[in-house]
Amino acid sequence: MEQIKKSSAGLKGDTVRSDCYVELEIKSSGGIKLNLQSKVESMYGDSIRKLILEMCRFFNIKNTGILVEDYGALPFTIAARFETAIKRALLNTTKEYLLPFCKKSIYKTTKDRLRRSRLYLPGNEPKFFINAGLHEPDGLILDLEDSVAPTQKDAAQLLVRNALRAVDFYNGERMVRINQLPKGLDDLKYIVPHNVHVILIPKCESAEQVKEVEKEVGRLKKLFKIKNDIYFMPIIESAKGVFKSFEIASASKSNCALAVGLEDYTADIGTQRTEEGRESFFARSMVVNAARATGIQPIDTVYSDVANMDGLRESVLEAKSLGFEGKGCIHPRQVKVVHQAFAPTESEIEKAKKIVLAFEDAEKKGLGVVSLGSKMIDPPVVKRAMKTIELAIINNIISTNWKKEK
C-alpha cells in the first residue's frame, strides 16, 4: 500500500466554527496515539475519541499519530475530515466509512415540486449546512463546484456525502451541484447512494453531457439498488449553451428544471453583468422558452448583492415577468424576499379563483369546454391558475378552504 508519511484535512484557526483540523502521521510501529484538542472536551471528548478509534479499526490503521483540533464539529464533519486525511495518506484505499442515515434525511421529492428558491451552500464549509433548512428554502444546494478550491475537491466530496446522510434539511429539496464534466462524473458516486434529489449540471453545453450524467446515475442506482427518483437541473452558462438550450432541456426525462447562470454567461459573451440585465435578456428568454417547450421549470440566476433587498425584489419580479418560476439564493436572508416576490398578486389570485371554479363547474356538468364569460379557457391556463392558487395558499394569502369563504 502506497503511503505518505503525513497528511492533513479540515480547517483550523480562531475564526473556524463547526469544523475541525486533522493531522495524521502513519508509522510502522508504536500503536495509535491520539491528541485531541477540543473546546467541548468535557462533554464530547469521549465520543470523539470513540469515533476516531473506530475509524482506525475500520481502515485497519494500527500505528499512527493523530492530532485533532476540534472547533465544535459535529460527528459527520469529524468523520469526513478524518477519512479525507486517511485517504490522502493511503492513496489506494477505496473503503468508505458511512455514518447511519438520519431518519429526517429519508424523504422523497417530485418532479414538479415548488422550486422558488434554491440556497447555495459551499460544499467544504459545514458551518453553513447545519441550520440552512431553518430558513425554509425550497431547495438546498450542496456545492462541489465553484465554491470549492481545486485542492479541496476530495474533502468536499466526503463532507457532502456525510451531510446528505446526517443533516436535517427540514424537508427542503436536497440538491448537489457537481463539478463541470468530466470531473463531475466522479462526484456522482458520493451523492447518488445517499438520497440526493436533484443534481445540478453546471456549464452545460450539450445534450450529450446530460446523457453522460444520466448514464452514470443509472449505473450507480443499479449498483447500489437505489429506487428513488433523481432529477437533473442543467445550468446554462455560455453562448453555446444558450443556443443548445432546447436540446439540453429535452435530453432526459429526468430533467426537472433548466437554470441560467449569468456570471459566466456575461463573461463568455465579453460583457459585464448589469443591474438592468439588458445584456442577458436574450439568454434568459431562450432558457424560459426551452424549459416551457419541454414541460420543465425555468429557474433564474442568483442575485449577487446580498445587502440590496429592494434590488433583489425587483430582480425577482422581472424574472417572474419573463416566465421564470424560481431564483438562486446565495444568502439565507434572500429566501424570504424571493418567496414573497414570487407570490401571486391579489388580481392574479382573483382571476385564478374564477378560472378554477369555472373549470370545476364544467367538469361537474360533463362539459368538454371550459369558458369564463365569453372567453374559452385552455388547459394550460387552468393549470397555471391552479399553480397560482397553490402559491397563494403556501404564502398564507388565502386559506385552503377559500372556496367556502365569501
SVG drawing of the C-alpha trace seen along z (x, -y; Angstrom):
<svg xmlns="http://www.w3.org/2000/svg" viewBox="-74 -49 82 53">
<polyline fill="none" stroke="black" stroke-width="0.4" points="0.0,0.0 1.5,-3.3 1.9,-5.6 2.5,-9.3 4.1,-9.9 1.9,-12.9 -1.4,-14.1 -4.0,-16.6 -7.5,-17.8 -10.0,-20.4 -9.7,-23.9 -8.1,-25.5 -7.8,-28.9 -9.6,-31.3 -12.4,-32.1 -13.2,-28.4 -16.5,-27.1 -18.4,-23.8 -15.3,-22.2 -12.1,-20.6 -8.5,-20.1 -7.0,-16.6 -3.3,-15.7 -2.2,-12.1 1.2,-10.5 1.4,-6.9 4.1,-4.9 5.4,-1.4 5.1,-0.8 4.1,-2.5 0.3,-1.9 -2.2,-4.7 -1.5,-8.0 -4.4,-10.5 -4.0,-14.1 -7.5,-15.7 -7.8,-19.4 -11.4,-20.5 -13.4,-23.3 -16.1,-20.8 -13.8,-18.2 -15.7,-17.8 -19.0,-17.0 -18.0,-15.3 -14.3,-14.3 -15.0,-10.6 -17.4,-10.3 -14.9,-12.0 -12.2,-9.6 -14.5,-6.7 -15.3,-7.8 -11.7,-8.3 -10.6,-4.9 -13.5,-3.1 -12.5,-4.6 -8.9,-3.5 -10.1,0.1 -12.3,-0.2 -9.4,-1.4 -7.0,1.1 -4.7,-1.6 -2.7,-0.3 0.3,-2.6 -0.3,-6.3 0.0,-9.7 -3.3,-11.7 -3.9,-15.3 -7.5,-16.6 -8.2,-20.3 -11.9,-20.5 -13.9,-23.7 -17.4,-22.4 -17.6,-20.0 -20.5,-17.5 -19.7,-13.8 -20.4,-13.9 -17.8,-16.6 -15.2,-14.9 -15.7,-11.6 -15.4,-13.3 -12.2,-15.2 -10.6,-12.1 -11.5,-10.0 -10.0,-12.6 -6.8,-12.6 -6.7,-8.8 -7.3,-8.7 -4.7,-11.4 -2.2,-9.2 -3.3,-5.8 -3.9,-6.6 -5.0,-3.1 -7.9,-2.6 -11.4,-2.6 -13.3,-1.8 -15.9,-4.3 -16.8,-4.9 -20.6,-5.6 -22.4,-7.0 -26.0,-5.8 -28.7,-7.7 -30.6,-10.3 -34.3,-9.4 -35.1,-13.0 -32.9,-12.7 -35.0,-10.0 -37.7,-11.6 -38.5,-11.9 -39.1,-14.7 -41.3,-15.1 -40.5,-16.3 -43.0,-19.2 -42.5,-20.4 -42.1,-24.1 -38.6,-25.4 -39.0,-29.2 -35.7,-29.3 -32.5,-27.2 -29.9,-28.2 -26.3,-27.6 -24.1,-26.1 -20.3,-25.9 -19.5,-22.2 -16.4,-22.4 -17.8,-24.6 -20.0,-22.6 -20.9,-25.6 -23.4,-26.6 -25.1,-23.2 -26.4,-22.7 -29.2,-25.4 -29.7,-26.1 -33.1,-24.3 -34.5,-26.6 -34.6,-29.4 -37.1,-27.3 -35.7,-27.5 -37.5,-25.2 -34.1,-23.6 -30.6,-23.5 -27.6,-23.1 -24.5,-21.5 -22.0,-22.9 -19.0,-20.9 -18.1,-23.3 -17.1,-27.0 -17.2,-27.4 -14.7,-24.7 -10.9,-25.3 -9.3,-22.8 -7.1,-21.3 -10.2,-20.6 -12.4,-18.8 -11.7,-15.4 -12.6,-16.8 -15.8,-18.4 -17.0,-15.1 -16.8,-13.3 -18.3,-16.1 -21.2,-16.5 -21.7,-12.7 -21.8,-12.7 -24.1,-15.7 -26.6,-14.0 -26.8,-11.2 -26.7,-13.1 -28.0,-16.7 -31.7,-17.6 -32.6,-19.9 -36.2,-20.3 -37.8,-18.7 -36.0,-21.1 -35.2,-19.5 -31.7,-18.0 -29.6,-19.3 -26.0,-18.9 -24.1,-20.9 -21.4,-18.7 -18.3,-19.9 -18.2,-20.7 -17.9,-17.5 -16.0,-15.3 -14.8,-15.9 -18.4,-15.9 -19.0,-12.3 -16.6,-11.3 -18.7,-13.3 -21.8,-11.1 -20.7,-8.1 -20.5,-10.3 -24.1,-11.5 -26.3,-9.1 -26.4,-6.4 -27.2,-9.0 -30.7,-10.3 -29.8,-13.2 -32.9,-14.6 -31.6,-16.9 -28.2,-17.0 -27.3,-20.4 -25.1,-20.1 -23.1,-23.3 -21.8,-24.9 -23.9,-22.5 -23.5,-23.0 -24.9,-19.8 -27.5,-17.1 -24.6,-14.6 -23.4,-16.0 -26.9,-15.4 -26.9,-11.9 -23.5,-11.2 -24.8,-12.1 -27.9,-10.1 -26.0,-7.0 -23.7,-7.2 -26.6,-7.9 -28.4,-4.9 -25.3,-2.7 -24.9,-3.8 -28.6,-3.4 -28.4,0.2 -25.2,0.9 -26.4,-0.5 -30.0,0.7 -31.4,-2.9 -35.1,-3.1 -35.9,-6.8 -36.1,-9.2 -33.1,-11.5 -33.7,-14.6 -31.4,-16.9 -31.2,-20.6 -28.8,-21.6 -27.4,-25.2 -26.9,-27.3 -23.8,-29.5 -22.4,-30.1 -23.4,-31.4 -23.1,-27.8 -25.3,-26.6 -28.0,-29.2 -28.2,-28.1 -28.4,-24.5 -30.9,-25.1 -33.8,-23.3 -31.6,-20.3 -30.3,-20.2 -33.8,-20.7 -35.2,-17.7 -32.1,-15.5 -33.6,-13.4 -36.9,-12.6 -35.2,-13.2 -34.7,-16.9 -37.0,-18.8 -35.7,-22.3 -33.4,-24.4 -31.4,-27.1 -29.4,-30.1 -26.1,-31.3 -25.3,-34.8 -21.9,-35.5 -20.2,-33.0 -22.6,-33.8 -21.8,-37.5 -18.1,-36.8 -18.4,-34.4 -20.1,-36.9 -17.5,-39.6 -19.6,-42.0 -20.3,-43.0 -23.4,-41.9 -25.6,-45.0 -28.4,-45.7 -30.7,-46.3 -29.9,-43.0 -30.3,-44.0 -27.2,-42.0 -28.8,-38.8 -32.4,-39.3 -31.9,-37.0 -30.3,-34.2 -32.9,-34.3 -35.7,-34.3 -34.1,-31.3 -33.9,-29.4 -37.5,-30.1 -38.8,-29.1 -36.7,-25.9 -37.9,-24.9 -41.6,-25.7 -41.4,-23.9 -40.2,-20.7 -42.5,-21.0 -39.9,-21.7 -39.3,-24.6 -37.3,-27.7 -35.0,-28.9 -33.3,-32.3 -29.8,-33.1 -28.6,-34.3 -28.7,-38.0 -25.2,-38.8 -25.8,-41.9 -26.8,-40.3 -27.3,-43.6 -29.7,-45.0 -33.1,-43.6 -35.0,-46.1 -32.8,-45.2 -33.4,-41.5 -37.2,-42.0 -37.1,-43.9 -34.9,-41.2 -37.4,-38.5 -40.4,-40.5 -38.6,-40.9 -37.7,-37.1 -41.4,-36.3 -42.5,-38.6 -40.1,-36.7 -41.6,-33.4 -39.2,-32.1 -40.5,-30.1 -37.5,-30.3 -34.3,-32.0 -30.9,-31.1 -30.0,-32.5 -26.5,-32.9 -27.6,-34.1 -30.4,-32.9 -31.8,-36.4 -32.7,-36.3 -35.0,-33.4 -38.0,-35.2 -37.8,-38.1 -37.7,-35.6 -40.8,-33.8 -42.7,-37.0 -41.8,-38.4 -42.9,-35.1 -46.2,-35.1 -49.2,-36.0 -50.8,-39.4 -54.4,-40.0 -55.6,-40.4 -53.8,-37.2 -55.4,-35.3 -58.9,-36.6 -58.6,-35.7 -57.2,-32.2 -60.1,-31.6 -62.6,-32.3 -60.8,-30.0 -60.6,-27.1 -64.2,-27.5 -65.3,-27.6 -63.2,-24.5 -64.7,-22.6 -68.2,-23.6 -67.6,-22.4 -66.3,-19.1 -69.5,-18.6 -71.7,-19.3 -69.6,-17.0 -68.6,-19.8 -65.5,-19.3 -65.0,-23.0 -64.3,-25.5 -65.4,-29.0 -65.3,-32.1 -67.7,-34.7 -67.3,-34.9 -63.7,-33.5 -62.6,-29.9 -60.2,-28.6 -57.4,-26.3 -55.9,-23.5 -52.6,-25.3 -54.5,-28.4 -56.3,-26.1 -53.0,-24.6 -51.5,-28.0 -54.5,-29.1 -54.2,-26.1 -50.5,-26.9 -51.4,-30.4 -53.8,-29.2 -51.2,-26.8 -48.7,-29.6 -51.3,-31.8 -52.0,-29.1 -48.3,-28.4 -47.7,-32.1 -50.7,-32.3 -52.5,-34.8 -55.7,-32.6 -56.7,-29.6 -57.1,-26.0 -60.9,-26.5 -61.1,-29.5 -63.9,-28.0 -66.2,-28.1 -65.3,-31.6 -67.2,-34.5"/>
</svg>
